[in-house]
Amino acid sequence: MTHIETTCEEEKKARKDFKEVKPGDPKVADEKLEATVRELLALRRKMDEDELKASKLKAVIMNAMQNTDTLKSKSGVVLVSWTQGNAKNNVDYKGLLKKYKVTDEDIAAFTTVKVGSRVFSVEINE
């Protein structure tokens, strides 16, 4: 399956141009912009409904596949693959720090803060 790019250039540019929050009064939306926000909210709700429907369809397929890794059509075309996930190492940092008696000061000396990107959230609660 070929995936499409789902972030338009205008959004990428806006995220780059306005990556920092600057103090000040909030912007006030005109009727057209408010309608755009409401349209986005409706679209997101529809996307959630579609995602739930897709999940239900995947469940049907997964239950049919059970423990196999491939689903083929009668003619031999691969329809679905459901492969084993990658192995992942997990380090018990709490136990490691305790074993080597690492102090809070040691941790602070090697800790840096990195601010993540802004979070865009539609907040209409009616």
Secondary structure, 3 states (H helix, E strand, C coil): CCCCCCCCHHHHHHHHHCCCCCCCCCCCCCHHHHHHHHHHHHHHHHHHHHHHHHHHHHHHHHHHHCCCCEEECCCCCEEEECCCCCCCCCCCHHHHHHHCCCCHHHHHHCCCCCCCCCCCCCCCCC
